[in-house]
Amino acid sequence: MSTIEKINLHVRQLPRPLQVEVLNFVEFLASKLSGGESRQTDVLWSQFSISQAMRDLEEEAGPVYDESDMKEKWQ
């Protein structure tokens, strides 16, 4: 079995959010080869950082705020 086949097999078994992380990392590695490394690297790391910070938050039930919760209104 080739390396690509092994990677494909493992990635298929991961949940979707982890597949996205793998894709982000692969794109990061590919950008290092393409010459636009510095700007593309910054963008990819930013996306990766945000995805890590926000992971599992979609499923959390957060508080619901309305106008009665405001202490001051902007005029």
Steps between C-alpha positions, in 0.01 A plus 500: 500500500639839399539794736212685334273198539592472869432870557169474315397199708574678829338828397180325391465359853525842666197712586435793265652774723828307519495443124483879461803535730692248289407694186617826657832341590547349152424838341751660735768251396418551132524878537854463630597356161323761288711807579220718644598348829496791738154652431335166430653356816353784705156445348509124553621527858228756570236266360646210696512704819138610465384147421678374813360775719146444375497119489210338682341841569232449234336238718510701823182667612603854586302765683236695309516874556242764421459875560400450863855376570656826384618745762554780251363568151702651218350818361 
